[in-house]
Amino acid sequence: MQTKTKTRLSFLFVAFLLAAAIYGFVSSRPATVPDNLIKVSGRIEGEHHLASTKMAGKIMEVRVAEGDQVKKGQVLAVLDDTQVRARVTQAAAAYGAAMANYKAAQTGLVVYEKQTPLQIATSDANLTHAQAALKAAVSSEDQAKTDLKRMQALIKKNAVSQHDVESAALSLKTLHAQAITAQTAVEQARKALALAQLGWEQLEAKREETDAIKAQTLQAHATLMEAMSVLEDMKIRSPIDGVVTTKLINTGEVINSGTGLFDIVNLDQVFLKGYIAENQIGKIHLGLKADLYLDSLPDRPFDSEIRYISSQAEFTPKEVQTQEERVKLVYVIKLYLSDNPQHRVTPGLPADAYIHIQ
């Protein structure tokens, strides 16, 4: 009975050790590397983004420090914008004046467009009326001439008096003067019509003038937009969501355009940069999965995936300690983490990855 009990206890103990070994292999980095894994060592890196300035100027305010998490578009620092604000104010005033001129020109153009055909129609009607008056005056004058001749014939027969003849002569003079006045009125009406018809050319000139003022207004608006853009460029914003790893400026410093001010890393896209020997490069390909372990978290594997394999071999970096290792040809690979919970994996941490090749 005791022998069976001992045998059972021995079996349970062996099973416990086997289960512990299996758990240890799954949940922590392997003590020895099996044939279906390739071990790669290196350091965690990230895609670095440099927040730079397009403008030269003096740093008036720095709003973040190293280690701060920032959002894309967040203002990191502000340059002295006193002069730029003055330019914006000046450009805004010029644009306002240009807009006022343009509106006045548009109003004048509308008046011309309505006024020109009206003036032409009125002048044409006046000419028609003057021509009708001239025709009537000429007819009356002709009738007066006929009456005077009849009176002169009748006076010889003593059928009319001398007074009647004189009255007919006076009437002819009056009607002749009226005919001359009517002729003058026709000439004036023709000139007025010709002047009114020039309104079409004046209208076209007014349109061109309005277009020129519009162009000036657009130019003033573009100048204002440019000044506002320069004002916006006085604020240095983060290009990505990430963490500020390096702050390269301080308040009060004067910088040149194009100067890098902050180095930012996206902790959601960190990767292990490692080197794999030339004789093992044929065993891997893009998309292979790997378990990644940090020295600071040896029992916490992180899922990762090969997303970069260099196309050319190179010598092992000099930071490898032994000369024997340094002369080997290796390929650079990058294993990107599938997830970085709480951003615990940060650039610079040493790590190992075990690539599943089967």
C-alpha positions in Angstrom: 0.0 0.0 0.0 2.8 2.4 0.9 4.6 1.5 -2.3 1.5 2.5 -4.4 1.2 5.7 -2.5 4.9 6.6 -3.1 4.5 5.7 -6.8 1.5 7.9 -7.1 3.2 10.8 -5.4 6.3 10.4 -7.6 4.0 10.5 -10.7 2.3 13.7 -9.5 5.6 15.3 -8.8 6.9 14.5 -12.2 3.7 15.8 -13.8 4.0 19.0 -11.8 7.5 19.5 -12.9 6.5 18.9 -16.5 3.6 21.4 -16.3 5.8 24.0 -14.7 8.4 23.5 -17.5 5.7 23.9 -20.1 4.3 27.0 -18.4 7.8 28.5 -18.1 8.4 27.9 -21.8 5.2 29.6 -22.8 5.1 32.5 -20.3 8.7 33.4 -20.1 11.7 33.6 -22.3 13.1 30.1 -23.1 16.3 29.1 -21.4 17.4 27.3 -24.5 16.3 28.1 -28.0 14.4 25.3 -29.7 14.8 24.5 -33.4 11.5 26.2 -34.3 12.7 29.6 -32.9 15.3 32.1 -33.8 16.5 34.4 -31.1 17.2 38.1 -32.0 18.6 40.6 -29.5 18.7 44.4 -29.8 17.2 47.5 -28.4 13.7 49.0 -28.7 13.5 51.9 -31.1 10.8 54.1 -32.5 9.9 56.2 -35.5 11.3 59.6 -34.6 9.6 62.8 -35.8 11.3 66.2 -35.5 9.1 69.2 -34.7 10.8 72.0 -36.5 10.1 75.7 -37.1 9.6 77.3 -40.6 10.3 80.7 -39.2 13.3 82.3 -37.4 12.7 84.1 -34.2 12.9 84.2 -30.4 11.4 81.5 -28.3 8.8 83.2 -26.1 7.2 80.1 -24.5 7.9 76.4 -24.2 4.8 74.4 -23.2 6.1 70.8 -22.9 9.0 69.0 -21.3 10.8 65.8 -22.1 8.7 62.8 -21.3 5.4 64.6 -21.9 2.8 62.9 -24.0 1.5 65.1 -26.8 -1.3 65.0 -29.4 -1.0 65.7 -33.1 -1.4 69.5 -33.7 -0.7 70.4 -30.0 1.2 73.6 -29.5 4.7 72.8 -28.2 6.3 76.2 -28.3 5.6 79.8 -29.4 7.9 82.3 -31.1 7.8 86.0 -30.6 5.0 87.2 -32.9 4.7 90.9 -32.2 5.9 92.0 -35.6 3.9 89.4 -37.4 0.7 90.5 -35.6 1.3 94.0 -36.7 1.6 92.8 -40.3 -1.7 90.9 -39.9 -3.4 94.0 -38.6 -2.1 96.1 -41.5 -3.0 93.4 -44.1 -6.5 93.2 -42.6 -7.0 97.0 -42.8 -5.8 96.9 -46.5 -8.2 94.1 -47.2 -11.1 95.9 -45.6 -10.4 99.0 -47.7 -10.1 97.0 -50.9 -13.4 95.2 -50.1 -15.1 98.6 -49.6 -13.8 99.9 -53.0 -14.9 96.7 -54.7 -18.4 96.9 -53.3 -18.6 100.6 -54.4 -17.4 99.6 -57.8 -20.0 96.8 -58.0 -22.8 99.2 -57.0 -21.6 101.7 -59.7 -21.5 98.9 -62.3 -25.1 97.9 -61.5 -26.2 101.6 -61.9 -24.4 101.8 -65.2 -25.9 98.6 -66.4 -29.4 99.9 -65.7 -28.7 103.5 -66.7 -27.1 103.0 -70.1 -30.1 101.4 -71.9 -32.5 103.9 -70.3 -30.4 106.9 -71.5 -30.2 105.4 -75.0 -34.0 104.8 -75.1 -34.7 108.3 -73.8 -32.3 110.0 -76.3 -33.8 107.9 -79.2 -37.3 109.0 -78.2 -36.2 112.7 -78.0 -34.7 112.4 -81.5 -37.9 110.9 -82.8 -39.9 113.7 -81.2 -37.6 116.4 -82.5 -37.7 115.0 -86.0 -41.6 115.0 -85.9 -41.5 118.6 -84.7 -39.1 119.6 -87.5 -41.4 117.9 -90.0 -44.4 119.8 -88.7 -42.5 123.1 -88.7 -41.4 122.6 -92.3 -44.9 121.7 -93.4 -46.2 124.9 -91.7 -43.5 126.9 -93.3 -44.4 125.5 -96.8 -48.1 126.3 -96.2 -47.2 129.8 -95.1 -45.2 130.3 -98.3 -48.2 129.1 -100.4 -50.5 131.5 -98.5 -48.2 134.4 -99.0 -48.0 133.8 -102.8 -51.8 133.6 -102.9 -52.1 136.9 -101.0 -49.7 138.6 -103.3 -51.7 137.4 -106.3 -55.0 138.6 -104.8 -53.7 142.0 -103.8 -53.1 142.8 -107.4 -56.8 142.2 -108.0 -57.7 144.2 -104.9 -59.3 141.0 -103.4 -57.3 141.3 -100.1 -55.8 144.2 -98.2 -52.2 145.1 -97.8 -52.6 144.2 -94.1 -53.5 140.7 -95.0 -50.4 140.4 -97.2 -48.2 141.7 -94.4 -49.8 139.3 -91.9 -49.0 136.4 -94.2 -45.4 137.5 -94.7 -45.0 137.8 -90.9 -46.5 134.4 -90.3 -44.0 132.9 -92.8 -41.1 134.5 -91.0 -42.3 133.1 -87.7 -42.8 129.6 -89.1 -39.4 129.7 -90.8 -37.7 130.6 -87.5 -39.6 127.7 -85.8 -38.4 125.3 -88.6 -34.8 126.5 -87.9 -35.3 125.9 -84.2 -36.7 122.4 -84.9 -33.8 121.6 -87.1 -31.4 122.6 -84.3 -33.4 120.5 -81.8 -33.0 117.5 -84.2 -29.2 118.0 -84.3 -29.0 118.3 -80.6 -31.1 115.1 -80.2 -28.8 113.2 -82.6 -25.8 114.3 -80.5 -27.5 113.3 -77.3 -28.3 109.9 -78.8 -24.7 109.4 -79.9 -23.5 110.4 -76.5 -25.9 108.0 -74.8 -24.7 105.2 -77.1 -21.2 105.8 -75.8 -22.6 104.4 -72.5 -22.0 100.9 -73.8 -18.3 101.6 -74.1 -18.3 103.4 -70.7 -20.1 100.3 -69.2 -17.4 98.0 -70.6 -14.8 100.3 -69.1 -16.6 100.2 -65.8 -16.6 96.4 -65.9 -12.9 96.4 -66.5 -12.4 98.8 -63.7 -14.5 96.6 -61.4 -12.5 93.6 -62.4 -9.3 95.4 -61.7 -10.5 96.4 -58.2 -11.6 92.8 -57.7 -8.1 91.6 -58.5 -6.7 94.2 -56.0 -9.1 92.8 -53.4 -8.0 89.2 -54.1 -4.4 90.3 -53.8 -5.1 92.0 -50.5 -6.9 88.9 -49.2 -3.9 86.7 -50.3 -1.6 89.1 -48.4 -3.8 88.8 -45.3 -3.9 85.0 -45.6 -0.1 84.9 -46.0 0.3 87.1 -42.9 -2.1 84.9 -40.9 -0.2 81.8 -42.1 3.1 83.3 -40.9 1.4 84.1 -37.6 0.3 80.5 -37.3 3.8 79.3 -38.2 5.0 81.1 -35.0 3.4 78.2 -33.1 5.4 75.0 -33.3 2.9 72.0 -33.3 3.4 68.3 -32.8 3.4 66.4 -36.1 2.1 63.2 -34.4 0.7 61.6 -31.3 3.7 60.6 -29.2 6.1 61.3 -26.4 8.7 64.1 -26.3 12.0 62.3 -26.0 14.3 65.3 -26.5 13.7 69.1 -26.0 16.3 71.1 -27.9 15.4 74.6 -27.0 14.7 76.9 -24.1 12.7 80.1 -23.5 14.6 83.2 -24.7 16.7 81.4 -27.3 16.9 82.8 -30.9 16.6 80.1 -33.6 16.9 80.0 -37.3 14.3 78.7 -39.7 14.3 74.9 -40.1 15.7 74.3 -36.6 14.5 71.1 -35.0 13.0 71.9 -31.6 11.5 68.6 -30.3 12.2 65.0 -31.0 8.9 63.0 -30.7 8.5 59.2 -30.8 5.2 57.5 -31.4 5.0 54.8 -28.7 2.3 53.0 -30.6 4.8 52.1 -33.3 7.9 50.9 -31.5 10.0 48.1 -32.7 13.0 45.9 -31.9 15.9 46.5 -34.2 18.0 43.4 -34.3 20.5 41.6 -36.5 20.2 38.1 -37.8 23.1 36.0 -39.1 23.6 35.5 -42.8 23.1 31.7 -42.6 19.7 32.1 -41.0 18.2 34.9 -43.2 16.6 32.3 -45.5 14.5 31.0 -42.6 12.5 34.2 -42.0 10.2 36.4 -44.1 7.9 39.4 -43.6 4.9 38.7 -41.4 6.5 36.1 -39.2 5.3 36.4 -35.6 7.7 36.6 -32.6 7.6 36.8 -28.8 9.4 39.8 -27.5 10.8 40.1 -23.9 12.2 43.1 -22.2 15.0 42.7 -19.6 12.9 44.7 -17.2 9.8 42.4 -17.8 11.3 39.0 -18.4 8.0 37.1 -17.7 5.8 39.3 -19.9 5.9 38.4 -23.6 4.8 41.0 -26.2 3.5 40.0 -29.5 5.5 41.3 -32.5 5.8 40.8 -36.2 8.6 41.2 -38.7 7.8 44.1 -41.0 11.3 45.0 -42.3 14.2 42.9 -43.5 17.2 44.7 -45.0 18.0 43.8 -48.6 21.8 43.9 -48.1 24.1 42.3 -45.6 26.4 44.4 -43.4 29.0 43.8 -40.8 27.8 43.4 -37.2 27.8 46.8 -35.5 30.9 47.7 -33.5 28.9 47.8 -30.2 29.1 44.0 -30.2 32.0 43.3 -27.8 34.0 40.5 -29.3 35.9 40.9 -32.6 34.8 37.5 -33.7 31.1 38.6 -33.6 31.9 41.9 -35.2 33.3 40.5 -38.4 30.2 38.4 -39.2 27.8 39.4 -41.9 24.2 40.1 -40.7 20.9 41.5 -41.9 19.0 44.2 -40.1 15.4 43.3 -39.2 12.7 45.2 -37.4 10.0 43.5 -35.3 7.1 45.9 -34.6 5.0 45.4 -31.5 1.4 44.6 -32.1 0.4 46.5 -29.0 2.1 48.6 -26.4 -0.2 48.7 -23.4 0.3 51.7 -21.1 3.3 52.6 -23.3 5.5 50.4 -21.1 7.8 49.6 -24.0 10.0 52.7 -24.7 13.0 53.4 -27.0 16.3 52.4 -25.6 15.3 49.3 -23.6 17.2 46.1 -24.4 15.1 43.2 -25.5 15.1 39.7 -27.0 12.8 38.3 -29.5 12.1 34.7 -30.4 10.9 34.3 -34.0 8.5 31.4 -34.8 9.8 30.0 -38.0 7.4 27.0 -38.2 
